[in-house]
Amino acid sequence: MSLSRISRIIPTRVRAVQVTFGNKITGIQRASYATTRRKQPPLPPRRFVIPPLPLALIGASFICLGLGLYEYLNSDIQKFPVPIRQALRKGLYYEQSGDNTLALKYFKEALALGLLSEELENGPLIGIMIQLGALEEKMGLLPQARETLRNALVRLVGTEDVLEVDLSGLEKALDQKKAVGIAQKLGDVTHAMKRFEEAEKWYVWSVEHVLKSSAKPKSSYGDSDEVLFDKEHMPDWLTKTDVGASLEALGTFYTARNKPALAIHLYLKALELNGMKSCQSAVLMNNLAESYSGLGQFEEAKIWGQRGLSLAQNPNTGKQNGDKELCDETCGVLLFNMGMLFEVKERKEKNRYTSELIYRYIANKG
């Protein structure tokens, strides 16, 4: 038997095939035929592109997170034992949130725990006292602030007779700066409490120490105990700004106590240290104008007022030190004071002219 005929191809994808033996169709077999397809060009690989802005934000967030963790793990608050640390964190949080009442509660709790703790060193404990005293002053609790700050100073210098202590004997130089700062704050608090004699003692004590710390002998031959302040050889813990601030604080106290002659000397020394190019210098010039006015020296007061006004109105003054707001505020005060100064001067001239007329009238009558 042999394959005799193949039926025609059916135009479908699957085609039928007839197989015959002789004159008989014995079966139909299905056959498949391969078809050729046009090859499509390969697609380029898809790239996953992230826009630059989200990447920058993600990077910045990780940097902030890293800095936050570093600050958290290396901050000074980590030096405190856990119970004190927790109270301090709450106190700082509520103070920054504006809830001073709760902040005061937790700072007092931290101080009480610190006084009982055997682990806490003297330095961090004094830090809690300073923080608490500053908050009490801010809340107007002046007697409590005075007691807290004085206790901090006593603990720092190691004796109740604080005003008799020579701060140069402290082991750490930074403790001297801390003691001067606490004394000046005590001066502010006691001045606000109208304890003027005590305030003057705190101010004078702090000023004397900063001046003594940078003093050199008046005579190089050793035949005199007198010393002079040397601004070029100050210790590392002290800056010209620190000395100027101490002098200005004492000068402001004397101005408020109607002692302008004492204030002028202090303001001039502070201005010498501070220079003539900052907004703080404009403040000192305004203070000098007020002090000279208090002495009746109106021409001198006018000179300092005009110098301060020119400095405060100069736009470059605030840009150099980033204290433009202080310049703006000082400018307003100076304008007001200059107006009052001219008014007083004019009134005095009118009074003098009137007095001269009266004197002449009496003289002519006589």
NUROBA-558121 format. One record per residue (C-alpha): residue number from 1; residue in one letter; y, x, z. Coordinates in Angstrom, 3 decimals. Last residue first. Example, Ala and Ser with C-alpha at 12.3 -4.5 7.8 and 13.67 -1.06 7.14 Angstrom:
2
  badren  roza        py        px        pz
       2     S    -1.060    13.670     7.140
       1     A    -4.500    12.300     7.800
END
This chain:
366
  badren  roza        py        px        pz
     366     G   150.876    16.206    91.065
     365     K   150.639    13.451    88.490
     364     N   150.161    16.038    85.753
     363     A   147.342    17.696    87.704
     362     I   145.675    14.369    88.366
     361     Y   145.797    13.486    84.663
     360     R   144.579    16.957    83.685
     359     Y   141.633    16.676    86.064
     358     I   140.802    13.189    84.781
     357     L   140.898    14.416    81.194
     356     E   138.713    17.433    82.073
     355     S   136.201    15.185    83.818
     354     T   136.013    12.950    80.762
     353     Y   135.355    15.966    78.541
     352     R   132.653    17.187    80.930
     351     N   131.061    13.755    81.002
     350     K   131.122    13.583    77.210
     349     E   129.557    17.060    76.998
     348     K   126.910    16.044    79.518
     347     R   126.105    12.911    77.551
     346     E   125.819    14.898    74.339
     345     K   123.437    17.370    75.983
     344     V   121.367    14.565    77.458
     343     E   121.151    12.838    74.087
     342     F   120.373    16.085    72.278
     341     L   117.530    16.777    74.708
     340     M   116.197    13.220    74.526
     339     G   116.000    13.474    70.746
     338     M   114.363    16.903    71.006
     337     N   111.822    15.486    73.449
     336     F   110.908    12.638    71.121
     335     L   110.572    14.923    68.106
     334     L   108.591    17.410    70.182
     333     V   106.137    14.751    71.370
     332     G   105.556    13.532    67.814
     331     C   105.033    17.083    66.534
     330     T   102.637    17.799    69.389
     329     E   100.435    14.875    68.344
     328     D   100.418    15.950    64.709
     327     C    99.730    19.578    65.620
     326     L    96.854    18.567    67.914
     325     E    95.404    16.445    65.126
     324     K    95.661    19.427    62.748
     323     D    93.355    21.503    64.939
     322     G    91.167    23.129    62.265
     321     N    92.367    26.620    63.158
     320     Q    93.996    27.704    59.886
     319     K    94.407    24.198    58.499
     318     G    96.561    22.950    61.379
     317     T    99.185    25.644    60.874
     316     N    99.091    25.444    57.079
     315     P   100.709    22.005    57.049
     314     N   103.864    23.365    58.805
     313     Q   105.208    20.477    60.882
     312     A   103.792    21.891    64.131
     311     L   105.327    25.330    63.566
     310     S   108.749    23.984    62.659
     309     L   108.674    21.642    65.667
     308     G   107.694    24.442    68.046
     307     R   110.519    26.630    66.828
     306     Q   112.968    23.735    67.085
     305     G   111.910    22.962    70.649
     304     W   112.090    26.620    71.647
     303     I   115.657    26.954    70.378
     302     K   116.769    23.606    71.845
     301     A   115.452    24.554    75.288
     300     E   117.396    27.800    75.130
     299     E   120.541    25.865    74.262
     298     F   119.791    23.287    76.961
     297     Q   119.522    25.667    79.887
     296     G   119.754    22.934    82.549
     295     L   116.807    24.356    84.471
     294     G   114.681    21.321    83.608
     293     S   115.695    21.769    79.966
     292     Y   114.345    25.306    80.140
     291     S   111.033    23.897    81.395
     290     E   110.861    21.157    78.757
     289     A   111.570    23.614    75.932
     288     L   108.960    26.005    77.312
     287     N   106.375    23.220    77.365
     286     N   107.219    22.370    73.746
     285     M   106.771    26.022    72.847
     284     L   103.389    26.011    74.614
     283     V   102.281    22.988    72.591
     282     A   103.422    24.678    69.355
     281     S   101.339    27.695    70.347
     280     Q    98.341    25.385    70.709
     279     C    98.968    24.291    67.131
     278     S    98.439    27.882    66.057
     277     K   100.546    30.638    64.466
     276     M   102.629    32.250    67.207
     275     G   100.048    34.226    69.155
     274     N    97.804    33.001    71.970
     273     L    98.239    36.011    74.239
     272     E   102.022    36.133    73.925
     271     L   102.182    32.359    74.242
     270     A   100.214    32.505    77.496
     269     K   102.630    35.113    78.857
     268     L   105.629    32.997    77.859
     267     Y   104.071    29.896    79.412
     266     L   103.415    31.702    82.705
     265     H   106.973    33.007    83.007
     264     I   108.401    29.605    82.124
     263     A   106.271    27.776    84.732
     262     L   107.705    29.693    87.678
     261     A   111.269    28.827    86.637
     260     P   110.238    25.230    85.923
     259     K   109.253    24.421    89.517
     258     N   109.455    20.620    89.430
     257     R   105.899    20.117    90.783
     256     A   104.780    18.812    87.376
     255     T   106.171    21.962    85.758
     254     Y   104.404    24.095    88.366
     253     F   101.064    22.432    87.533
     252     T   101.659    22.850    83.814
     251     G   102.294    26.557    84.378
     250     L    99.053    26.887    86.351
     249     A    97.108    25.260    83.523
     248     E    98.958    27.351    80.917
     247     L    98.047    30.594    82.671
     246     S    94.376    29.634    82.849
     245     A    94.342    28.522    79.194
     244     G    95.960    31.787    78.102
     243     V    93.376    33.839    79.986
     242     D    90.500    31.926    78.411
     241     T    92.068    32.117    74.922
     240     K    92.540    35.862    75.302
     239     T    88.815    36.134    75.927
     238     L    86.694    36.950    78.993
     237     W    82.937    37.484    79.278
     236     D    83.069    40.797    77.438
     235     P    85.613    42.321    79.800
     234     M    89.256    42.633    78.661
     233     H    90.637    45.919    77.447
     232     E    93.315    45.029    74.891
     231     K    94.979    42.382    77.060
     230     D    95.886    44.927    79.728
     229     F    97.349    43.292    82.827
     228     L    99.117    45.828    85.004
     227     V    98.088    47.291    88.346
     226     E    99.942    48.438    91.455
     225     D    98.075    50.667    93.898
     224     S   100.352    53.594    93.217
     223     D   100.062    57.396    93.351
     222     G    96.897    57.500    91.238
     221     Y    98.493    59.677    88.559
     220     S    97.912    57.215    85.708
     219     S   100.425    54.819    87.236
     218     K   100.350    51.091    86.630
     217     P    96.601    51.074    87.086
     216     K    94.711    48.869    84.598
     215     A    94.014    45.157    84.814
     214     S    91.678    43.039    82.710
     213     S    89.554    41.572    85.507
     212     K    92.618    41.375    87.741
     211     L    94.297    38.960    85.330
     210     V    91.209    36.722    85.187
     209     H    90.914    36.845    88.991
     208     E    94.536    36.110    89.746
     207     V    94.500    33.127    87.394
     206     S    91.428    31.599    89.101
     205     W    92.859    32.034    92.601
     204     V    96.271    30.718    91.554
     203     Y    94.800    27.535    90.078
     202     W    92.525    26.867    93.050
     201     K    95.277    27.552    95.594
     200     E    97.764    25.386    93.696
     199     A    95.322    22.466    93.748
     198     E    94.880    22.816    97.517
     197     E    98.614    22.680    98.077
     196     F    99.003    19.734    95.705
     195     R    96.379    17.399    97.113
     194     K    97.835    14.625    94.983
     193     M    94.305    13.433    94.033
     192     A    95.097    14.251    90.395
     191     H    96.059    17.753    91.532
     190     T    92.786    17.952    93.478
     189     V    90.808    17.152    90.327
     188     D    92.730    19.482    88.017
     187     G    92.582    22.378    90.499
     186     L    88.866    21.761    91.019
     185     K    88.468    22.052    87.245
     184     Q    90.310    25.351    87.379
     183     A    88.013    26.587    90.141
     182     I    84.907    25.480    88.205
     181     G    86.055    27.415    85.119
     180     V    86.829    30.556    87.122
     179     A    83.387    30.400    88.770
     178     K    81.631    30.013    85.406
     177     K    83.507    32.972    83.963
     176     Q    82.529    35.081    86.965
     175     D    78.933    33.876    86.701
     174     L    78.852    35.249    83.143
     173     A    79.338    38.743    84.557
     172     K    76.102    38.431    86.488
     171     E    75.748    40.242    89.826
     170     L    78.902    38.826    91.405
     169     G    81.096    41.464    93.062
     168     S    83.880    41.053    90.505
     167     L    84.354    37.563    91.928
     166     D    86.170    38.861    94.993
     165     V    85.619    36.082    97.504
     164     E    88.259    34.913    99.976
     163     L    88.932    31.659    98.114
     162     V    85.263    30.713    98.366
     161     D    84.981    30.896   102.123
     160     E    81.866    28.693   102.151
     159     T    79.710    31.550   100.879
     158     G    77.166    32.395    98.166
     157     V    79.477    32.682    95.161
     156     L    77.525    30.214    92.996
     155     R    76.314    27.920    95.783
     154     V    79.867    27.608    97.089
     153     L    81.138    26.928    93.561
     152     A    78.583    24.155    92.995
     151     N    79.370    22.640    96.394
     150     R    83.058    22.640    95.423
     149     L    82.245    20.885    92.165
     148     T    80.250    18.138    93.886
     147     E    82.802    17.589    96.673
     146     R    85.748    17.415    94.283
     145     A    83.886    15.080    91.917
     144     Q    83.011    12.762    94.799
     143     P    86.655    12.636    95.919
     142     L    87.766    12.076    92.285
     141     L    85.502     9.206    91.268
     140     G    87.725     8.406    88.284
     139     M    84.794     7.948    85.902
     138     K    85.643    11.138    84.015
     137     E    85.910    13.021    87.314
     136     E    82.450    11.788    88.290
     135     L    81.101    12.856    84.895
     134     A    82.551    16.350    85.269
     133     G    81.085    16.641    88.776
     132     L    77.630    15.579    87.561
     131     Q    77.601    18.108    84.733
     130     I    78.868    20.857    87.038
     129     M    76.238    20.003    89.647
     128     I    73.444    19.998    87.051
     127     G    74.551    23.442    85.856
     126     I    74.575    24.696    89.435
     125     L    70.894    23.739    89.615
     124     P    70.200    25.588    86.357
     123     G    71.691    28.775    87.825
     122     N    70.081    28.612    91.280
     121     E    66.499    28.599    90.082
     120     L    64.243    25.564    90.056
     119     E    60.635    26.103    91.138
     118     E    61.028    25.278    94.835
     117     S    62.378    21.831    94.054
     116     L    64.073    19.785    96.763
     115     L    67.633    20.497    95.605
     114     G    66.547    19.918    92.020
     113     L    65.059    16.515    92.780
     112     A    68.338    15.388    94.357
     111     L    70.301    16.839    91.434
     110     A    68.128    15.060    88.870
     109     E    68.479    11.757    90.728
     108     K    72.253    12.206    90.873
     107     F    72.263    12.859    87.129
     106     Y    70.094     9.758    86.646
     105     K    72.425     7.438    88.532
     104     L    75.574     8.874    86.970
     103     A    74.163     8.301    83.483
     102     L    73.347     4.710    84.440
     101     T    76.960     4.119    85.419
     100     N    78.322     6.167    82.527
      99     D    76.838     3.877    79.868
      98     G    78.687     5.305    76.868
      97     S    75.612     6.047    74.757
      96     Q    76.225     9.784    75.094
      95     E    76.265     9.392    78.879
      94     Y    73.147     7.206    78.731
      93     Y    71.212     9.826    76.776
      92     L    72.419    12.729    78.905
      91     G    71.353    10.970    82.108
      90     K    68.005     9.956    80.633
      89     R    67.303    13.500    79.524
      88     L    68.346    14.812    82.922
      87     A    65.987    12.455    84.748
      86     Q    63.073    13.515    82.532
      85     R    63.861    17.195    82.959
      84     I    64.013    16.868    86.735
      83     P    60.536    15.297    86.799
      82     V    59.167    17.873    84.281
      81     P    60.466    21.066    85.876
      80     F    63.614    22.420    84.217
      79     K    63.571    25.232    81.669
      78     Q    63.039    22.754    78.830
      77     I    66.592    21.518    79.400
      76     D    67.887    24.830    78.124
      75     S    66.760    23.959    74.612
      74     N    63.906    25.857    72.963
      73     L    61.327    23.120    72.381
      72     Y    63.796    20.347    71.600
      71     E    66.069    22.558    69.528
      70     Y    63.105    23.820    67.518
      69     L    61.791    20.285    67.098
      68     G    65.176    19.064    65.934
      67     L    65.582    22.000    63.574
      66     G    62.179    21.308    62.050
      65     L    62.894    17.602    61.705
      64     C    66.245    18.326    60.115
      63     I    64.593    20.712    57.644
      62     F    61.877    18.168    56.887
      61     S    64.488    15.479    56.276
      60     A    66.464    17.780    53.993
      59     G    63.389    18.506    51.903
      58     I    62.566    14.807    51.584
      57     L    66.146    14.026    50.601
      56     A    66.175    16.806    47.992
      55     L    62.886    15.639    46.546
      54     P    64.141    12.049    46.432
      53     L    67.228    13.247    44.519
      52     P    65.359    15.520    42.084
      51     P    63.315    12.763    40.414
      50     I    59.525    13.213    40.755
      49     V    57.643    13.932    37.510
      48     F    53.901    13.257    37.149
      47     R    53.030    14.675    33.736
      46     R    50.794    12.874    31.298
      45     P    48.623    15.135    29.124
      44     P    49.416    14.787    25.426
      43     L    47.310    12.212    23.581
      42     P    44.796    13.608    21.120
      41     P    45.375    12.574    17.482
      40     Q    43.242     9.546    16.475
      39     K    40.253    10.220    14.267
      38     R    39.800     7.752    11.457
      37     R    36.401     6.113    11.823
      36     T    33.248     6.640     9.674
      35     T    30.518     4.031     9.767
      34     A    26.909     4.666    10.700
      33     Y    24.391     2.204     9.319
      32     S    22.067     0.153    11.447
      31     A    18.778    -1.259    10.303
      30     R    16.998    -4.465    11.162
      29     Q    13.465    -4.895     9.839
      28     I    12.302    -7.938     8.056
      27     G     8.677    -8.582     7.686
      26     T     5.626    -8.937     5.401
      25     I     7.257   -10.253     2.320
      24     K     4.459   -10.889    -0.059
      23     N     4.199   -10.078    -3.788
      22     G     2.585    -6.665    -3.317
      21     F     3.402    -5.484     0.199
      20     T     6.977    -6.290     0.948
      19     V     9.534    -4.960     3.484
      18     Q    12.852    -6.767     3.718
      17     V    15.770    -4.907     5.407
      16     A    18.471    -6.760     7.338
      15     R    21.970    -5.207     8.060
      14     V    23.862    -4.711    11.310
      13     R    27.588    -3.993    10.694
      12     T    27.592    -6.662     8.061
      11     P    27.819    -6.603     4.315
      10     I    24.143    -7.361     3.660
       9     I    22.612    -4.523     1.677
       8     R    20.363    -5.660    -1.110
       7     S    16.649    -5.977    -0.431
       6     I    14.509    -2.899    -0.493
       5     R    11.578    -2.962    -2.841
       4     S     8.021    -1.692    -3.336
       3     L     7.061     0.191    -0.138
       2     S     3.508     1.178    -0.801
       1     M     0.000     0.000     0.000
END
